[in-house]
Amino acid sequence: MRIDNDVKLDYSDVLLRPKRSTMGSRGEVGLERSYTFRNSGRTYSGVPIMASNMDGVGTTEMAIKLLEYGMFTCLVKSYDVYDVIGTLSKHTWEGESWYAVSTGVSKKDLLKLNQYSYEIDVNKVDLQYICVDVANGYSQNFIDRVSQIRDMFPNTTIIAGNVVTPDITEELLLRGADIIKVGIGPGSVCTTRIKTGIGYPQLSAVIECADAAHGLGGHIIADGGCTSPGDIVKAFAAGADFVMLGGMLAGHDEGGGTVEGDKVKFYGMSSKEAQGDEFKDYRASEGRVVEIPYRGSVDPTIHDILGGLRSACTYVGARTLKQLSKCATFVRVNNQFNGVYTSNTVGE
């Protein structure tokens, strides 16, 4: 047993210090990023905010809507191969792919990937992104499976996670992943930290894993823990290449789900609700089921997120999102904002 006494921080522990800016308008800020991935050699251009591969978030309808903003979606694992290809193949973003199919590491998941491999070979479908998603990215079986999927899809960009430390970030990149998902337990409907005591403060995880990944020419996704546009800003300022959102995009028309009154059900993907018949008796549920307000179209939420991101860049003097991390100075705080009226706000 050992104790790490270094200070580790969450988004709520910091604010960004404002700096002199020469910009006259938020409209001058460029939010698109361009990346070339380490192992696939493919390129990406777009606004690097992702919808999570969660029920109620990572749907084809959400993907088509986010495409209008140049944003990305990781689809839920439950989609049929032919549904994905038939629904999304007719939509493009400047020639770029803007969605990832998601998979686990079971034999059933590999069989599904073989279907995609068949479509690539026979029907010349261009599968550009695969998200290999498990709760515990420290499993040797998961690491080996990432390597196996790289062999199966040598030209596909592979997203893999979740992890929170530099060592396994580097290991996964060396095994064939291109983008590492960073985050264990920070999500709004995740109970892993409660059930297991495992986790890592998200801001520090992003900073440390980004440093490790960038040293090898890799990229990371800050996955989980964002409760406001300001948290998304902090994730990018900490070095994240992409930011993945679950709860912030839940409850909208594009995510589907049953609306009961003014509420929509939302749940973590390690919950019994999400696992269904595949939930094993030896497991504990590591996700909560909640009812959240029905929020209509996702458009206003996206406008709020992108507007906050542009505004933040003007506050620190960053003309582009790429410059944000270079302009960022974090200030540790005990309180982020005045919350006296947050419980009875009726509009903005």
C-alpha positions as CSV (number, residue, x, y, z in Angstrom):
1,M,0.0,0.0,0.0
2,R,1.2,3.5,-0.8
3,I,-0.3,7.0,-0.7
4,D,0.1,9.6,-3.4
5,N,0.1,12.9,-1.7
6,D,0.3,15.0,-4.9
7,V,-2.7,17.3,-5.3
8,K,-5.2,16.1,-7.9
9,L,-7.9,18.3,-9.2
10,D,-11.5,18.2,-10.6
11,Y,-13.1,20.8,-12.8
12,S,-14.8,22.3,-9.8
13,D,-11.5,23.0,-8.1
14,V,-10.3,25.6,-10.7
15,L,-11.2,28.6,-12.8
16,L,-9.3,30.1,-15.7
17,R,-7.5,33.4,-15.3
18,P,-8.5,36.0,-17.8
19,K,-5.8,37.6,-20.0
20,R,-5.4,40.5,-22.4
21,S,-7.2,39.9,-25.7
22,T,-7.1,41.7,-29.0
23,M,-10.3,40.1,-30.4
24,G,-13.3,42.3,-31.0
25,S,-15.9,39.6,-31.2
26,R,-16.6,36.0,-30.1
27,G,-17.4,35.4,-33.8
28,E,-13.7,35.6,-34.6
29,V,-12.9,32.4,-32.6
30,G,-12.3,29.3,-34.7
31,L,-13.5,26.1,-33.0
32,E,-12.5,23.5,-35.6
33,R,-9.5,21.3,-35.0
34,S,-7.5,19.1,-37.5
35,Y,-5.7,16.0,-36.4
36,T,-3.7,13.2,-38.0
37,F,-3.9,10.0,-36.0
38,R,-0.9,8.0,-34.9
39,N,-1.7,4.5,-36.0
40,S,-4.5,4.7,-38.7
41,G,-2.8,7.7,-40.5
42,R,-6.2,9.1,-41.1
43,T,-7.1,12.8,-40.6
44,Y,-9.9,14.5,-38.8
45,S,-11.3,18.0,-39.1
46,G,-14.3,19.4,-37.1
47,V,-15.5,20.7,-33.8
48,P,-14.0,18.1,-31.4
49,I,-17.0,17.7,-29.1
50,M,-18.5,14.1,-29.0
51,A,-21.8,12.6,-28.0
52,S,-21.2,9.7,-25.7
53,N,-22.1,6.1,-26.7
54,M,-24.8,6.0,-24.1
55,D,-28.5,5.1,-24.5
56,G,-30.4,8.4,-24.9
57,V,-27.3,10.1,-26.3
58,G,-25.3,8.2,-28.9
59,T,-28.1,7.7,-31.5
60,T,-28.1,8.0,-35.2
61,E,-30.5,10.9,-34.9
62,M,-28.1,12.7,-32.6
63,A,-25.3,12.0,-35.0
64,I,-27.1,13.5,-37.9
65,K,-28.0,16.6,-35.8
66,L,-24.5,17.1,-34.5
67,L,-23.2,16.8,-38.0
68,E,-24.8,20.1,-38.8
69,Y,-22.3,21.7,-36.3
70,G,-19.3,19.6,-37.4
71,M,-19.5,17.6,-34.2
72,F,-18.9,13.9,-33.6
73,T,-21.0,11.0,-32.2
74,C,-19.9,7.6,-30.7
75,L,-22.9,5.4,-31.4
76,V,-24.4,3.0,-28.8
77,K,-23.3,-0.6,-29.1
78,S,-26.8,-1.9,-29.7
79,Y,-27.1,-0.7,-33.3
80,D,-27.3,-3.3,-36.1
81,V,-24.4,-3.1,-38.6
82,Y,-26.8,-2.6,-41.5
83,D,-28.8,0.0,-39.7
84,V,-25.7,2.1,-39.2
85,I,-24.5,1.8,-42.7
86,G,-27.9,2.4,-44.3
87,T,-28.8,5.3,-42.1
88,L,-25.5,7.2,-41.9
89,S,-23.7,6.5,-45.2
90,K,-25.6,9.2,-47.1
91,H,-24.6,12.0,-44.7
92,T,-21.1,13.6,-44.9
93,W,-19.2,16.4,-43.3
94,E,-16.7,17.8,-45.9
95,G,-15.8,14.3,-46.8
96,E,-15.0,13.3,-43.2
97,S,-16.6,10.6,-41.2
98,W,-18.3,11.9,-38.0
99,Y,-19.3,8.9,-36.1
100,A,-17.8,5.8,-34.5
101,V,-19.3,2.4,-34.1
102,S,-18.9,1.1,-30.6
103,T,-17.9,-2.4,-29.4
104,G,-16.9,-4.2,-26.3
105,V,-14.4,-7.1,-26.1
106,S,-16.6,-10.2,-25.9
107,K,-16.8,-12.9,-28.6
108,K,-20.2,-11.5,-29.5
109,D,-18.7,-8.1,-30.1
110,L,-16.0,-9.6,-32.3
111,L,-18.6,-11.4,-34.4
112,K,-20.2,-8.0,-35.0
113,L,-16.9,-6.5,-36.0
114,N,-16.4,-9.3,-38.4
115,Q,-19.7,-8.1,-40.1
116,Y,-18.2,-4.7,-40.5
117,S,-15.0,-6.2,-41.9
118,Y,-17.2,-8.1,-44.4
119,E,-18.9,-4.9,-45.5
120,I,-15.6,-3.2,-45.9
121,D,-14.2,-5.9,-48.1
122,V,-17.3,-6.7,-50.2
123,N,-19.3,-3.5,-50.4
124,K,-16.4,-1.1,-49.9
125,V,-17.8,0.6,-46.9
126,D,-15.4,3.0,-45.3
127,L,-15.5,2.4,-41.6
128,Q,-13.3,5.2,-40.3
129,Y,-13.8,5.0,-36.5
130,I,-14.3,2.2,-34.0
131,C,-14.8,2.9,-30.3
132,V,-13.6,0.0,-28.1
133,D,-15.4,0.8,-24.9
134,V,-15.1,-0.9,-21.5
135,A,-15.5,0.3,-17.9
136,N,-12.1,-1.0,-16.9
137,G,-9.3,-0.2,-19.4
138,Y,-6.7,-1.7,-17.2
139,S,-7.7,-5.3,-18.0
140,Q,-5.0,-7.3,-19.9
141,N,-7.8,-8.8,-22.0
142,F,-8.9,-5.4,-23.1
143,I,-5.4,-4.3,-24.0
144,D,-4.9,-7.5,-26.0
145,R,-8.2,-7.0,-27.7
146,V,-7.3,-3.5,-28.9
147,S,-4.2,-5.0,-30.5
148,Q,-6.3,-7.6,-32.2
149,I,-8.8,-5.1,-33.5
150,R,-5.9,-3.0,-34.9
151,D,-4.8,-6.1,-36.9
152,M,-8.4,-6.6,-38.1
153,F,-8.8,-2.9,-39.2
154,P,-5.3,-1.5,-40.0
155,N,-6.7,1.7,-41.6
156,T,-9.4,2.5,-39.1
157,T,-9.0,5.0,-36.3
158,I,-9.5,3.2,-33.0
159,I,-10.8,4.9,-29.9
160,A,-10.1,3.0,-26.7
161,G,-10.9,3.4,-23.0
162,N,-11.5,4.1,-20.3
163,V,-8.3,4.9,-18.3
164,V,-7.0,7.7,-16.1
165,T,-3.2,7.3,-15.9
166,P,-0.3,7.9,-18.3
167,D,1.1,4.4,-18.2
168,I,-1.9,2.6,-19.7
169,T,-2.6,5.6,-22.0
170,E,0.9,4.9,-23.5
171,E,0.4,1.2,-23.6
172,L,-2.9,1.4,-25.5
173,L,-1.3,3.8,-28.1
174,L,1.6,1.4,-28.5
175,R,-0.9,-1.5,-29.0
176,G,-2.7,0.3,-31.8
177,A,-5.2,2.7,-30.4
178,D,-5.3,6.3,-31.8
179,I,-7.5,8.1,-29.3
180,I,-7.7,7.2,-25.6
181,K,-10.9,7.8,-23.6
182,V,-10.0,9.3,-20.2
183,G,-12.3,9.1,-17.2
184,I,-13.3,6.6,-14.6
185,G,-16.3,7.5,-12.4
186,P,-16.8,11.3,-13.1
187,G,-20.1,10.9,-15.1
188,S,-23.4,12.1,-13.7
189,V,-25.0,8.6,-13.7
190,C,-21.9,6.6,-13.0
191,T,-21.5,5.0,-9.5
192,T,-18.2,3.3,-9.9
193,R,-16.5,5.5,-7.4
194,I,-19.2,4.8,-4.9
195,K,-19.3,1.0,-5.4
196,T,-15.6,0.4,-5.8
197,G,-13.7,3.4,-4.4
198,I,-11.8,3.6,-7.7
199,G,-11.3,6.8,-9.7
200,Y,-9.1,9.8,-10.4
201,P,-10.0,13.5,-10.3
202,Q,-10.9,14.3,-13.9
203,L,-9.0,17.5,-14.5
204,S,-5.7,15.9,-13.4
205,A,-6.4,12.8,-15.3
206,V,-6.9,14.8,-18.5
207,I,-3.7,16.8,-17.9
208,E,-1.6,13.8,-17.2
209,C,-3.0,11.5,-19.9
210,A,-2.8,14.3,-22.5
211,D,0.8,14.8,-21.7
212,A,1.6,11.1,-22.1
213,A,-0.5,10.7,-25.3
214,H,0.9,13.8,-27.1
215,G,4.4,12.6,-26.4
216,L,3.7,9.6,-28.5
217,G,1.7,11.4,-31.2
218,G,-1.6,10.2,-29.8
219,H,-4.8,11.9,-28.8
220,I,-7.2,11.8,-25.9
221,I,-10.9,12.3,-25.1
222,A,-12.0,13.9,-21.8
223,D,-14.9,11.6,-21.0
224,G,-17.3,12.5,-18.2
225,G,-17.6,15.1,-15.5
226,C,-18.7,18.1,-17.5
227,T,-21.8,19.7,-16.0
228,S,-21.6,23.0,-17.8
229,P,-20.0,24.7,-20.9
230,G,-17.3,26.0,-18.5
231,D,-16.3,22.5,-17.7
232,I,-15.9,21.7,-21.4
233,V,-13.6,24.8,-21.6
234,K,-11.5,23.5,-18.7
235,A,-11.1,20.1,-20.4
236,F,-9.8,21.6,-23.6
237,A,-7.6,24.0,-21.6
238,A,-6.2,21.0,-19.8
239,G,-5.0,19.4,-23.1
240,A,-8.0,17.3,-24.2
241,D,-8.2,16.8,-28.0
242,F,-11.9,15.9,-27.7
243,V,-14.5,16.3,-25.0
244,M,-17.2,13.6,-24.7
245,L,-20.6,14.5,-23.3
246,G,-23.3,12.3,-21.8
247,G,-25.6,14.0,-19.4
248,M,-25.3,17.4,-21.0
249,L,-26.8,16.0,-24.2
250,A,-29.4,13.7,-22.6
251,G,-33.1,14.4,-22.4
252,H,-33.3,15.8,-26.0
253,D,-35.5,14.7,-28.9
254,E,-32.5,13.4,-30.8
255,G,-31.6,11.0,-28.0
256,G,-34.9,9.1,-28.1
257,G,-36.3,7.5,-25.0
258,T,-39.8,7.7,-23.6
259,V,-41.1,11.1,-22.4
260,E,-43.4,10.7,-19.4
261,G,-44.9,14.1,-18.5
262,D,-41.9,16.4,-18.6
263,K,-39.3,13.7,-17.7
264,V,-37.0,11.3,-19.6
265,K,-35.3,8.3,-18.1
266,F,-31.4,8.4,-18.3
267,Y,-29.0,5.8,-16.9
268,G,-25.4,4.8,-16.7
269,M,-24.2,2.1,-19.1
270,S,-22.9,-0.1,-16.3
271,S,-26.4,-0.2,-14.7
272,K,-28.8,-3.1,-14.6
273,E,-31.1,-1.0,-16.8
274,A,-28.5,-0.8,-19.6
275,Q,-27.1,-4.3,-19.3
276,G,-30.5,-6.0,-19.3
277,D,-30.4,-9.8,-19.7
278,E,-26.6,-9.6,-20.0
279,F,-26.2,-8.4,-16.4
280,K,-24.3,-11.0,-14.4
281,D,-25.2,-12.1,-10.9
282,Y,-21.6,-11.6,-9.7
283,R,-21.6,-8.0,-10.7
284,A,-22.8,-4.9,-8.8
285,S,-24.6,-2.2,-10.8
286,E,-22.2,0.7,-11.3
287,G,-24.7,3.1,-12.8
288,R,-27.8,5.0,-11.5
289,V,-31.1,5.4,-13.2
290,V,-32.6,8.9,-13.0
291,E,-35.4,11.0,-14.4
292,I,-34.2,14.2,-16.1
293,P,-36.2,17.1,-17.5
294,Y,-37.4,16.7,-21.1
295,R,-35.4,19.4,-23.0
296,G,-36.8,19.3,-26.6
297,S,-34.4,19.9,-29.5
298,V,-30.7,19.7,-28.8
299,D,-30.0,22.9,-30.8
300,P,-30.2,25.4,-27.9
301,T,-27.9,23.2,-25.8
302,I,-25.3,23.1,-28.6
303,H,-25.6,26.8,-29.1
304,D,-25.0,27.3,-25.4
305,I,-22.0,25.0,-25.4
306,L,-20.3,26.5,-28.5
307,G,-21.1,30.1,-27.4
308,G,-19.5,29.5,-24.0
309,L,-16.4,28.0,-25.6
310,R,-16.0,30.9,-28.0
311,S,-16.5,33.4,-25.1
312,A,-13.9,31.6,-23.0
313,C,-11.4,31.9,-25.8
314,T,-11.9,35.6,-26.0
315,Y,-11.3,35.9,-22.2
316,V,-7.9,34.3,-22.4
317,G,-6.8,35.7,-25.8
318,A,-7.1,32.5,-27.8
319,R,-8.2,33.1,-31.4
320,T,-8.6,29.3,-32.0
321,L,-9.5,26.3,-29.9
322,K,-6.0,25.0,-30.7
323,Q,-4.5,28.0,-28.9
324,L,-6.7,27.6,-25.8
325,S,-4.4,25.3,-23.8
326,K,-1.4,27.4,-24.6
327,C,-3.2,30.5,-23.2
328,A,-4.6,28.8,-20.1
329,T,-3.6,29.5,-16.5
330,F,-5.7,27.6,-13.9
331,V,-6.4,29.2,-10.6
332,R,-7.3,26.9,-7.7
333,V,-10.5,28.0,-6.0
334,N,-12.8,27.0,-3.1
335,N,-16.0,28.3,-4.9
336,Q,-16.7,28.6,-8.6
337,F,-19.8,30.8,-8.7
338,N,-22.6,32.5,-6.7
339,G,-25.3,29.9,-6.5
340,V,-27.9,31.9,-4.5
341,Y,-30.5,31.9,-7.3
342,T,-29.6,28.6,-9.1
343,S,-32.6,26.7,-7.7
344,N,-35.2,29.2,-8.9
345,T,-33.8,30.3,-12.3
346,V,-36.6,30.6,-14.9
347,G,-34.5,31.6,-18.0
348,E,-31.4,33.3,-19.3
